[in-house]
């Protein structure tokens, strides 16, 4: 019995190529190759579900935007009654001081009365600008805050900013020209928007 060549401990015949694992099958100690086209994830990374993307926010049914900063979704849209109530309160805050000063000025009936009317007009204008600034930077005027609603951008759920809030205020002209139908449009609109909201891509939502 021959124990083979002592210089060839593996018992392989001289001149024969080294025998490896069968072609197409990985042998012991060889790294496993992932199928082509399948991305490999490093150790410790969470597994993604099919169709899932990190950083994406779930969409609210019937709503087109993904809204960060609200628990993954846009808050509930405010109904027409809340919007109307907030508008009435804001109108009283701006209009009542003006009416008071005009009444005082009318009672004086001289140049001092004219000054009082001017003061009332300036006060109303200042209050209107301040309310507009608050609406653009925080999403709430005094009236909106009182009824618990907020004005936000449809795209990302953030306040409009002062400039766009001013543009929206001008765009309310569209709500008035057609027999004020634009002011009533939130009653049946899917996103409860006026014409000005649609032009400026804004929505009014519940703040609480």
C-alpha positions, 0 to 999 in steps of 0.5 A: 500500500502506498501512502503517497508522496510525503511532499504532497500531504493532500494526496493529490497526483502531481500535474493535476490542477488543484480541486476547488469547490464545484463550479457555481457553488461557494465552498467553505470559507468563501464569501457568499455573493448577494444576487445581482441588483439587490442592494446590500445593507450594512450590519446594524442598519434597520431593514427597509420594508418594500416601498418605504423611504426614510424621512417620508411622512404618511399622507392623510387621505384626501390630502396631497402634501406630506407635512413634517412637524405634526406627528407625521401628518397634517392636522384636521382641516378647520371647518367653515364655522371656525373660519367664519368665527375667527374672521368676525373676531379679527374684524371686531378687533380692528374695526371697533377702535376705529368706530370709537374714534370716529364717533368721538371725532363726530361729536367734537365737530371741529379740527380736533374731531378730524384728528380723532378720526385720523388717529382711529384710522391709523390705529386700525391700519396698525392693528391690521398690519400687526394681525397680518404679521402674526398670521404670516409668522405664527399662522394665527391672528387673535381671532384664529387663536381664539377659535383654535385654528391656524393658517399654514402652507399646503406643501410643508405645513409651515406658516406662510410668512408675512409676504405670502400672507399679504398676497393671500389677503389681496387674493381675497378679492377673488373670493368677493368678485363672484357674489362672495362665493369664494368665501363659502367655497370651504363648505363643500371643497375637499380641502376646505379652501377659499379661492385665495387659499387655492391661489396661495396654496394655503390651508386652515387647520385646527390648532389643537 
